[in-house]
C-alpha cells in the first residue's frame, strides 16, 4: 500500500508543517507523488470510461521508519469496489456482500420494488380512471340538478306573476324539488366516496411503504455513520455522528468519510505513518454543473470533510490558513464627499466582515466614518472599485439603483488560453454548491446570471477580457469564465475554478451610478495593475 517514488526526491526539502488542506499550494513531494498516481491511473484502460465522468483522487506523503513514501486514494468507490491494491481501503467498506449495509440495502430495494409495482399496477390505473370518470359524471349531474332547480324556481316565479295560482302548491313543489335534489346529491356522494375510498386505501398502502423506506434508510445511514470511527495522530477515535453533532447540519451528509483525504489520513494513523504533506486532484471531465479542471489540484471540501479533518488533524503541526497570514494592503480612495466614499479594494481584502478574521473593507470604512455601510461586494480575491455609503439614506438610494440595475460596472480579467469569440454573452444560472462552500455551480434551478463579454487582446497564450455583469451573483464572472458552456477557460489565478497563482487576475475597473444626494451621474475608473 505504501509506494516508493519513481524518481529521485533527495533534492526536495521536506515541508516544515503539514498541508493546510482547505487552501494550499501543493508541495513538490505531493506533485511528484501525484505524477506517479496519474501514470498508474492512465495505464488502467478498464477505468477510462468511468473516470471520464470525473473523480477526485488524493496523495499523502508519509514517513515510516525513516523512509519516505506516499499513499494514494480515490473518493467514493472505483469500478464498484473499495479494495484496489494500489489505493488505501475505505475507512469502512460498506460494499462487502455480507455487511449489514448491503443486507439492509437489499431489504430497502425490495420495498422500492413493491412501491414500483403498486404505482404501476393495473388495479391502481383502473381505479384512478374510474374515479376520474365518476368525478366528471358527478360534477355534470350536480350542474344538471342546479340548472333544474333554477328552472323550477323561474317557472314558479312566472306563474306568480301571471296570478291566479295556488301559492301553497308552489311551495310544496319547491320543497319536493329541493328534497329530490338533496337525495340525488347524497346518492352521488355515496357512489363517489366508495370509489375514492378504494383509491385512498391503495394510495395509503403506497405511502406506508414509502414511510417505511424512509425510516429504514435513515436508520441505516445513521448506523453506517457510526461505523466510520475516525482517528487522529494521537489515535483518538470519534465516529461521524459525534463529529457532526456540533455543526449546523448536525447530521453527517451522505458520502461523509468517503473522500480521499480522510481515507489517506485514517490509513496512515492506523499503520503508524507520519503525514508529511497532502494534495487532492481531479481526474476526468468536469461534472455537468460544476467546474473542475482535469489534473488540477483542489482543496478538501467544506461540507463533508472540514469537520472530519479538523478532528483528524489534531496533534499535527499544520500550516496556518494562508488567507489569514497575509494582511491585505490598505485600499485607495478614488472619490469621497459627505455621502459616499469609493475605494479601490485590494485583492485579499474581504468586502464585509467574515468569520476568518481577515481584514475587510467594511472594518476599514467603519473605523473612519461612523455609520458607513457597504453597498455591494467583491470577492476577497477580486480587486477594484467598491462603493461605500456614509449614511443610511445614501445606502438605501444606492441599493435601489443596484436592484433596478441602473448601476453599470465593468471588470477586466486575464483568462487562460485563447477565447476565439470576439464578444458575446453568457447566461448560466448559478446556485451554491452546499458541500463545497463557497463554490457555485451551474443548475437549472439556480438564480439567473447574465454576463456580457468583449475580448480586448491576447498575450502569451492568454486572453484579456472585459466583463459587463448584468446580474451580480456570487462568483458569477469566475464560473462564467471557467465553465464549459461559458468561455471554457478559467481566470488566471482562480484557485477555486482553475489553478492558483500569485493572485486572481480579475479587477473591477469601472463603475457608473447616480449620486444619491446631487442626482448627478458619476463615472469612475481604476485601471488594473495586470
ABEGO torsion letter per residue (X at the ends): XBBBBABBAAABBBBABBBBAABBBBBAAAAAAAAAAAAAAAABAAAAAAAAAEBBBBBBBBBBGGBBBBBBBBBEBBGGBAABAABBBBABBAABAABAAAAAAAAAAAAAAAAAAAAABAAAAAAAAAAAAAAAAAAAAAAAAAAAAAAAAAAAAAAAAAEGBBAAAAAAAAAAAAAAAAAAAAAAAAAAAAAAAAAAAAAAAAAAAAAAAAAAAAAAAAAAAAABBBBBAAGBBBBAAAAAAABAAGBBBBGBGABAAAAAAAAAAAAGBBBABBBBBBBEBBBAABBBBBGBBBBBBAAAAAAAAAAAABGBBBBBBAAAABBBBBBBBABBBAABBBBBBBBGBBABBBAAGBBBAAAAAAAABBGBBBABBBBAABBEBBBBBABAAAAAAAAAAAAAGABBBBBBBBBBEBBABABEBBBBBBBBBAAAOABBBBBAABBBBBBBBBBAEBBGGBBBBBBBBABBBBGAAAAAAABAABAGBBBBGBAAABBBBABBBBBBABBBBBBAAAGBBBBBBBBBAX
